[in-house]
Amino acid sequence: MRVITVKQKRVYLDNSATTVVDPEVIREMHPYFSDVYGNASSFHYFGRQAKMALNSARKKIADILNAESEEIFFSGCGTESDNIAIFGIVNAHHKKSHVVTTKIEHHAVLYACKYLEKNGYEVTYLDVDSDGVVSVEDFKKAVKDNTLLVTIMHANNEVGSIQPIENIAVELKRINKKRKNKIYFHTDAVQTAGKVRLNVKKLGIDLLTMSAHKFNGPKGIGALYVKKGVNVSPITFGGHHENGLRPGTENIPYIVGFAKALEVSLNRIEEYDKKVFALREKLKKGILDIIPEVVINGSCNKAVSNILNVSFNYIEGESLLLMLDMKGVAVSTGSACASGSSEPSHVLSAMCVNPILAQGAIRFSFDCHNTEEDVDYVLEVLPRIVSNLRLMSPVYDQKTFKGKNRS
Ligand SMILES: *Cc1c(COP(=O)(O)O)cnc(C)c1O
C-alpha cells in the first residue's frame, strides 16, 4: 500500500524567540569542532590555534561595536550576560544600593532585579507609555542618592519598542558629574544586536548584552560589553578565562559563530531592515483590512522593524497559536519564556493594554529568510482561524462583529 504523506507547509514567524543559523556561520564554525579543537588556555600548538580564533572573534565583535577587545566578554547566553552585568556591578560596589529598571524587561533582567529586592536591595521599575517606551523624565525622577545601576533594554522583545538609551545616557552623565558614587548603565541589546548598528560609545552605556541566536548565530553563546575601568565581579568562580569574569573553557566554535553571525548580519543590515519592514507592514495591513476587532500593540514607528504584536479581540492568544501551528505557522504569545503560563504579558500590562485584549495577543517576528509568500499564506489561513475561534467565544456576536453585552 502506498502511503501518501502531504508535507505540511511551514512558515516560521517567531524570529524574536530564535533564528535559523546562517549557512555561512555554520561553515565558519565547522573546523573548530574537528580540526582546531584545542583548549584556548593550553600553551601548545593546539591551544595557540584556538586562542588565535578566540582573539580574532573578540576583535571582530569589538570593532563592530566601536569597542576594544578587552571590553568584550563571552558567556553562555544573553540571560547569563544580563545576570553578570547586574550582579557583577552590585557585588563589586556598595551593598544594599538602589537599581533602576523598567516594567518591560526580559525576565533575565526582571527576575534578577526581583532577586535583588528579596535580598534587601531597592529597585524602581519604570512605567512605559502605550507605545512601550520609558520616559527620560521618569528616569530622572527615579534616581536616588544610593542608586548604583540603571538597566534598561534597548528594544523590547514582545512589541519591539526602542528605548531612548542615548538620551538617558546623556542625562546620566550629567547626574554622574554631580555625585561621588557613579551610577552604571547597562542595556540588554539582545533584540537590536545584528539588526541595528550598535555603537557603544554613541549609546553611552557601560555594559551591553548580546546573544548570537537572535541574529542567525548559534544558541548558547552570549557576550557582554564592559567599558574599560568599570569594575564587575564574577558570579561564578574558577579559572582565569575571560579575564576571570566568566570562568570556564571558552566555546571556540560558538564564539567564532557569534562573530561571524554579527558580521554577516551587519553586512546585510540595510537589506534586512528593508525586507522585514516590508513584510511586517504587508502583514499588518492585511490583518487590519481583513479581520475586524484587532489592535496593534505598540507603535511600529518607535520600534525595531521585525516585530508585529497584534491583539485579536474575543480570542485567547494560546488557542490562536495552537491553531496557527496546526496550519504550519509558528508564532508566539508574548515571549516564549512566558508561554505556558496564562498570565497576561507583563509587557502589555505595563503598556496598559486592556487585560482581555492582552490575552488575545500574538507576536509575529520576521527574519530576512521570510518571504512575501509566507505573509500571503498567513493571510490566507488566519482570518478563518480567527472567525472559527470567535464562533466558540461566548462573548462574540457574529452578526455585528462586536462583543455581546457581558452583563
Ligand atoms: C532572548 C532574549 C534574552 C535571553 O537570551 P538567551 O541567549 O536566550 O538567554 C534576553 N533579553 C532579551 C531582550 C531577549 O530577547
The ligand as a Tripos MOL2 file, in Angstrom:
@<TRIPOS>MOLECULE
LIG
   15    15     1     0     0
SMALL
NO_CHARGES

@<TRIPOS>ATOM
      1 C1         16.1720   36.2050   24.0940 C.3       1 LIG1
      2 C2         16.4150   37.3410   24.9950 C.ar      1 LIG1
      3 C3         17.2310   37.2160   26.1270 C.ar      1 LIG1
      4 C4         17.8250   35.9040   26.5430 C.3       1 LIG1
      5 O1         18.8390   35.4820   25.7030 O.3       1 LIG1
      6 P1         19.2660   33.9300   25.7470 P.3       1 LIG1
      7 O2         20.5050   33.8650   24.9380 O.co2     1 LIG1
      8 O3         18.1270   33.1750   25.1370 O.co2     1 LIG1
      9 O4         19.4730   33.5900   27.1800 O.co2     1 LIG1
     10 C5         17.4550   38.3240   26.9100 C.ar      1 LIG1
     11 N1         16.9070   39.5040   26.5950 N.ar      1 LIG1
     12 C6         16.1140   39.6850   25.5290 C.ar      1 LIG1
     13 C7         15.5650   41.0160   25.2340 C.3       1 LIG1
     14 C8         15.8310   38.5980   24.7000 C.ar      1 LIG1
     15 O5         15.0360   38.7750   23.6480 O.3       1 LIG1
@<TRIPOS>BOND
     1     1     2 1
     2     2     3 ar
     3     2    14 ar
     4     3     4 1
     5     3    10 ar
     6     4     5 1
     7     5     6 1
     8     6     7 2
     9     6     8 1
    10     6     9 1
    11    10    11 ar
    12    11    12 ar
    13    12    13 1
    14    12    14 ar
    15    14    15 1
@<TRIPOS>SUBSTRUCTURE
     1 LIG1         1 GROUP 0 **** ****
